[in-house]
């Protein structure tokens, strides 16, 4: 990988970060879409289910291993 490829990749990452910042600023200025709340709640429930599943899996593995 050349230096040009590396610098353009970093530039691309920076450009994507700036675009995301502008997108978030637009959302904050325009208000949130009505679908945002169900999406956030679904993501939260999914994340909690994953965390509980991992904790349960580890607990059961330790219980039956020992």
N, CA, C and O atoms as CSV, one atom per row, in Angstrom:
chain,resi,resn,atom,element,x,y,z
A,1,UNK,N,N,0.854,-1.173,0.000
A,1,UNK,CA,C,0.000,0.000,0.000
A,1,UNK,C,C,0.898,1.232,0.000
A,1,UNK,O,O,1.809,1.359,0.818
A,2,UNK,N,N,0.627,2.108,-0.908
A,2,UNK,CA,C,1.457,3.293,-1.021
A,2,UNK,C,C,0.994,4.364,-0.041
A,2,UNK,O,O,-0.076,4.270,0.560
A,3,UNK,N,N,1.829,5.376,0.098
A,3,UNK,CA,C,1.499,6.486,0.983
A,3,UNK,C,C,0.268,7.214,0.463
A,3,UNK,O,O,-0.555,7.689,1.246
A,4,UNK,N,N,0.142,7.302,-0.860
A,4,UNK,CA,C,-1.028,7.968,-1.454
A,4,UNK,C,C,-2.309,7.234,-1.077
A,4,UNK,O,O,-3.315,7.866,-0.753
A,5,UNK,N,N,-2.280,5.893,-1.116
A,5,UNK,CA,C,-3.470,5.124,-0.739
A,5,UNK,C,C,-3.825,5.350,0.720
A,5,UNK,O,O,-4.996,5.511,1.067
A,6,UNK,N,N,-2.810,5.362,1.571
A,6,UNK,CA,C,-3.030,5.546,3.002
A,6,UNK,C,C,-3.597,6.931,3.291
A,6,UNK,O,O,-4.548,7.067,4.060
A,7,UNK,N,N,-3.014,7.955,2.675
A,7,UNK,CA,C,-3.491,9.315,2.938
A,7,UNK,C,C,-4.892,9.519,2.385
A,7,UNK,O,O,-5.697,10.224,2.995
A,8,UNK,N,N,-5.201,8.913,1.235
A,8,UNK,CA,C,-6.552,9.070,0.693
A,8,UNK,C,C,-7.555,8.306,1.543
A,8,UNK,O,O,-8.703,8.731,1.673
A,9,UNK,N,N,-7.138,7.174,2.129
A,9,UNK,CA,C,-8.036,6.438,3.011
A,9,UNK,C,C,-8.326,7.258,4.261
A,9,UNK,O,O,-9.475,7.334,4.695
A,10,UNK,N,N,-7.296,7.874,4.848
A,10,UNK,CA,C,-7.505,8.717,6.025
A,10,UNK,C,C,-8.374,9.917,5.670
A,10,UNK,O,O,-9.239,10.320,6.448
A,11,UNK,N,N,-8.141,10.477,4.503
A,11,UNK,CA,C,-8.946,11.611,4.061
A,11,UNK,C,C,-10.397,11.173,3.891
A,11,UNK,O,O,-11.325,11.902,4.243
A,12,UNK,N,N,-10.578,9.983,3.352
A,12,UNK,CA,C,-11.934,9.471,3.173
A,12,UNK,C,C,-12.619,9.278,4.524
A,12,UNK,O,O,-13.800,9.591,4.669
A,13,UNK,N,N,-11.889,8.769,5.505
A,13,UNK,CA,C,-12.446,8.590,6.851
A,13,UNK,C,C,-12.828,9.937,7.443
A,13,UNK,O,O,-13.887,10.077,8.055
A,14,UNK,N,N,-11.961,10.928,7.258
A,14,UNK,CA,C,-12.240,12.269,7.765
A,14,UNK,C,C,-13.453,12.849,7.052
A,14,UNK,O,O,-14.309,13.465,7.687
A,15,UNK,N,N,-13.532,12.660,5.747
A,15,UNK,CA,C,-14.673,13.175,4.997
A,15,UNK,C,C,-15.966,12.505,5.444
A,15,UNK,O,O,-16.999,13.164,5.560
A,16,UNK,N,N,-15.915,11.187,5.697
A,16,UNK,CA,C,-17.108,10.495,6.175
A,16,UNK,C,C,-17.510,10.988,7.556
A,16,UNK,O,O,-18.698,11.135,7.842
A,17,UNK,N,N,-16.526,11.246,8.415
A,17,UNK,CA,C,-16.835,11.752,9.759
A,17,UNK,C,C,-17.474,13.129,9.677
A,17,UNK,O,O,-18.420,13.417,10.409
A,18,UNK,N,N,-16.970,13.975,8.799
A,18,UNK,CA,C,-17.543,15.309,8.629
A,18,UNK,C,C,-18.959,15.208,8.069
A,18,UNK,O,O,-19.853,15.929,8.511
A,19,UNK,N,N,-19.167,14.325,7.104
A,19,UNK,CA,C,-20.499,14.150,6.530
A,19,UNK,C,C,-21.477,13.651,7.595
A,19,UNK,O,O,-22.624,14.095,7.645
A,20,UNK,N,N,-21.026,12.736,8.437
A,20,UNK,CA,C,-21.889,12.229,9.507
A,20,UNK,C,C,-22.211,13.340,10.505
A,20,UNK,O,O,-23.340,13.436,10.985
A,21,UNK,N,N,-21.235,14.168,10.816
A,21,UNK,CA,C,-21.455,15.301,11.718
A,21,UNK,C,C,-22.507,16.242,11.135
A,21,UNK,O,O,-23.396,16.708,11.847
A,22,UNK,N,N,-22.399,16.517,9.838
A,22,UNK,CA,C,-23.384,17.388,9.194
A,22,UNK,C,C,-24.764,16.733,9.183
A,22,UNK,O,O,-25.778,17.402,9.384
A,23,UNK,N,N,-24.794,15.436,8.949
A,23,UNK,CA,C,-26.065,14.710,8.954
A,23,UNK,C,C,-26.717,14.788,10.334
A,23,UNK,O,O,-27.917,15.041,10.440
A,24,UNK,N,N,-25.934,14.570,11.385
A,24,UNK,CA,C,-26.468,14.647,12.741
A,24,UNK,C,C,-26.931,16.063,13.078
A,24,UNK,O,O,-27.929,16.246,13.776
A,25,UNK,N,N,-26.211,17.052,12.587
A,25,UNK,CA,C,-26.616,18.444,12.814
A,25,UNK,C,C,-27.932,18.731,12.101
A,25,UNK,O,O,-28.791,19.429,12.640
A,26,UNK,N,N,-28.097,18.192,10.879
A,26,UNK,CA,C,-29.362,18.366,10.159
A,26,UNK,C,C,-30.512,17.722,10.906
A,26,UNK,O,O,-31.595,18.299,10.997
A,27,UNK,N,N,-30.288,16.527,11.444
A,27,UNK,CA,C,-31.333,15.845,12.206
A,27,UNK,C,C,-31.710,16.666,13.432
A,27,UNK,O,O,-32.892,16.838,13.728
A,28,UNK,N,N,-30.709,17.174,14.144
A,28,UNK,CA,C,-30.972,17.957,15.351
A,28,UNK,C,C,-31.722,19.250,15.009
A,28,UNK,O,O,-32.594,19.688,15.760
A,29,UNK,N,N,-31.378,19.844,13.885
A,29,UNK,CA,C,-32.030,21.100,13.498
A,29,UNK,C,C,-33.459,20.859,13.006
A,29,UNK,O,O,-34.368,21.618,13.341
A,30,UNK,N,N,-33.658,19.804,12.213
A,30,UNK,CA,C,-34.964,19.540,11.609
A,30,UNK,C,C,-35.909,18.793,12.539
A,30,UNK,O,O,-37.113,18.742,12.288
A,31,UNK,N,N,-35.392,18.231,13.579
A,31,UNK,CA,C,-36.209,17.409,14.462
A,31,UNK,C,C,-36.093,15.949,14.070
A,31,UNK,O,O,-35.638,15.614,12.976
A,32,UNK,N,N,-36.505,15.103,14.967
A,32,UNK,CA,C,-36.361,13.679,14.749
A,32,UNK,C,C,-37.584,13.121,14.042
A,32,UNK,O,O,-38.710,13.557,14.280
A,33,UNK,N,N,-37.350,12.164,13.183
A,33,UNK,CA,C,-38.448,11.512,12.458
A,33,UNK,C,C,-39.269,10.682,13.436
A,33,UNK,O,O,-38.738,10.212,14.442
A,34,UNK,N,N,-40.547,10.496,13.159
A,34,UNK,CA,C,-41.391,9.703,14.062
A,34,UNK,C,C,-40.905,8.263,14.219
A,34,UNK,O,O,-41.152,7.641,15.252
A,35,UNK,N,N,-40.223,7.729,13.215
A,35,UNK,CA,C,-39.758,6.344,13.278
A,35,UNK,C,C,-38.514,6.190,14.142
A,35,UNK,O,O,-38.092,5.067,14.416
A,36,UNK,N,N,-37.925,7.286,14.573
A,36,UNK,CA,C,-36.681,7.205,15.334
A,36,UNK,C,C,-36.886,6.505,16.666
A,36,UNK,O,O,-36.052,5.688,17.056
A,37,UNK,N,N,-37.961,6.795,17.373
A,37,UNK,CA,C,-38.189,6.210,18.690
A,37,UNK,C,C,-38.313,4.690,18.632
A,37,UNK,O,O,-37.655,4.018,19.427
A,38,UNK,N,N,-39.111,4.109,17.746
A,38,UNK,CA,C,-39.167,2.645,17.685
A,38,UNK,C,C,-37.833,2.007,17.305
A,38,UNK,O,O,-37.492,0.925,17.782
A,39,UNK,N,N,-37.090,2.687,16.445
A,39,UNK,CA,C,-35.784,2.149,16.051
A,39,UNK,C,C,-34.840,2.145,17.246
A,39,UNK,O,O,-34.138,1.162,17.479
A,40,UNK,N,N,-34.820,3.232,17.998
A,40,UNK,CA,C,-33.955,3.318,19.172
A,40,UNK,C,C,-34.386,2.299,20.225
A,40,UNK,O,O,-33.541,1.634,20.824
A,41,UNK,N,N,-35.683,2.173,20.452
A,41,UNK,CA,C,-36.163,1.190,21.428
A,41,UNK,C,C,-35.824,-0.233,20.996
A,41,UNK,O,O,-35.402,-1.047,21.817
A,42,UNK,N,N,-36.005,-0.535,19.713
A,42,UNK,CA,C,-35.682,-1.868,19.206
A,42,UNK,C,C,-34.186,-2.159,19.349
A,42,UNK,O,O,-33.801,-3.265,19.726
A,43,UNK,N,N,-33.350,-1.174,19.051
A,43,UNK,CA,C,-31.908,-1.354,19.188
A,43,UNK,C,C,-31.528,-1.562,20.649
A,43,UNK,O,O,-30.652,-2.371,20.953
A,44,UNK,N,N,-32.178,-0.840,21.551
A,44,UNK,CA,C,-31.910,-0.991,22.984
A,44,UNK,C,C,-32.316,-2.369,23.473
A,44,UNK,O,O,-31.571,-3.017,24.209
A,45,UNK,N,N,-33.492,-2.818,23.069
A,45,UNK,CA,C,-33.956,-4.152,23.467
A,45,UNK,C,C,-33.034,-5.222,22.900
A,45,UNK,O,O,-32.684,-6.173,23.599
A,46,UNK,N,N,-32.642,-5.077,21.656
A,46,UNK,CA,C,-31.726,-6.041,21.041
A,46,UNK,C,C,-30.387,-6.066,21.765
A,46,UNK,O,O,-29.843,-7.140,22.022
A,47,UNK,N,N,-29.849,-4.892,22.095
A,47,UNK,CA,C,-28.574,-4.828,22.805
A,47,UNK,C,C,-28.680,-5.480,24.180
A,47,UNK,O,O,-27.780,-6.210,24.594
A,48,UNK,N,N,-29.775,-5.219,24.887
A,48,UNK,CA,C,-29.959,-5.841,26.199
A,48,UNK,C,C,-30.107,-7.351,26.081
A,48,UNK,O,O,-29.582,-8.090,26.913
A,49,UNK,N,N,-30.820,-7.819,25.054
A,49,UNK,CA,C,-30.967,-9.259,24.845
A,49,UNK,C,C,-29.616,-9.911,24.569
A,49,UNK,O,O,-29.343,-11.009,25.053
A,50,UNK,N,N,-28.778,-9.240,23.797
A,50,UNK,CA,C,-27.447,-9.769,23.511
A,50,UNK,C,C,-26.610,-9.818,24.785
A,50,UNK,O,O,-25.934,-10.813,25.049
A,51,UNK,N,N,-26.653,-8.755,25.569
A,51,UNK,CA,C,-25.876,-8.707,26.813
A,51,UNK,C,C,-26.339,-9.793,27.770
A,51,UNK,O,O,-25.517,-10.495,28.359
A,52,UNK,N,N,-27.646,-9.935,27.930
A,52,UNK,CA,C,-28.179,-10.962,28.831
A,52,UNK,C,C,-27.840,-12.352,28.295
A,52,UNK,O,O,-27.497,-13.244,29.070
A,53,UNK,N,N,-27.930,-12.541,27.000
A,53,UNK,CA,C,-27.586,-13.830,26.400
A,53,UNK,C,C,-26.134,-14.199,26.621
A,53,UNK,O,O,-25.822,-15.347,26.939
A,54,UNK,N,N,-25.252,-13.241,26.456
A,54,UNK,CA,C,-23.825,-13.503,26.692
A,54,UNK,C,C,-23.583,-13.811,28.166
A,54,UNK,O,O,-22.854,-14.747,28.496
A,55,UNK,N,N,-24.189,-13.030,29.044
A,55,UNK,CA,C,-24.010,-13.271,30.481
A,55,UNK,C,C,-24.550,-14.641,30.875
A,55,UNK,O,O,-23.925,-15.355,31.659
A,56,UNK,N,N,-25.702,-15.009,30.336
A,56,UNK,CA,C,-26.282,-16.315,30.636
A,56,UNK,C,C,-25.407,-17.434,30.084
A,56,UNK,O,O,-25.187,-18.443,30.754
A,57,UNK,N,N,-24.919,-17.259,28.886
A,57,UNK,CA,C,-24.032,-18.260,28.289
A,57,UNK,C,C,-22.769,-18.454,29.088
A,57,UNK,O,O,-22.347,-19.585,29.328
A,58,UNK,N,N,-22.159,-17.358,29.505
A,58,UNK,CA,C,-20.934,-17.457,30.318
A,58,UNK,C,C,-21.240,-18.109,31.656
A,58,UNK,O,O,-20.486,-18.964,32.122
A,59,UNK,N,N,-22.344,-17.708,32.273
A,59,UNK,CA,C,-22.716,-18.291,33.572
A,59,UNK,C,C,-22.944,-19.792,33.468
A,59,UNK,O,O,-22.459,-20.553,34.306
A,60,UNK,N,N,-23.676,-20.222,32.451
A,60,UNK,CA,C,-23.922,-21.640,32.274
A,60,UNK,C,C,-22.643,-22.410,31.943
A,60,UNK,O,O,-22.443,-23.530,32.413
A,61,UNK,N,N,-21.787,-21.801,31.135
A,61,UNK,CA,C,-20.517,-22.450,30.803
A,61,UNK,C,C,-19.671,-22.639,32.053
A,61,UNK,O,O,-19.095,-23.708,32.257
A,62,UNK,N,N,-19.592,-21.622,32.883
A,62,UNK,CA,C,-18.809,-21.717,34.127
A,62,UNK,C,C,-19.454,-22.719,35.070
A,62,UNK,O,O,-18.745,-23.496,35.709
A,63,UNK,N,N,-20.772,-22.723,35.175
A,63,UNK,CA,C,-21.485,-23.619,36.081
A,63,UNK,C,C,-21.244,-25.072,35.693
A,63,UNK,O,O,-20.948,-25.896,36.559
A,64,UNK,N,N,-21.365,-25.403,34.408
A,64,UNK,CA,C,-21.220,-26.784,33.996
A,64,UNK,C,C,-19.771,-27.197,33.799
A,64,UNK,O,O,-19.466,-28.390,33.784
A,65,UNK,N,N,-18.876,-26.234,33.648
A,65,UNK,CA,C,-17.462,-26.577,33.477
A,65,UNK,C,C,-16.849,-26.921,34.814
A,65,UNK,O,O,-16.042,-27.846,34.907
A,66,UNK,N,N,-17.217,-26.195,35.849
A,66,UNK,CA,C,-16.623,-26.390,37.184
A,66,UNK,C,C,-17.284,-27.461,37.949
A,66,UNK,O,O,-16.897,-27.738,39.084
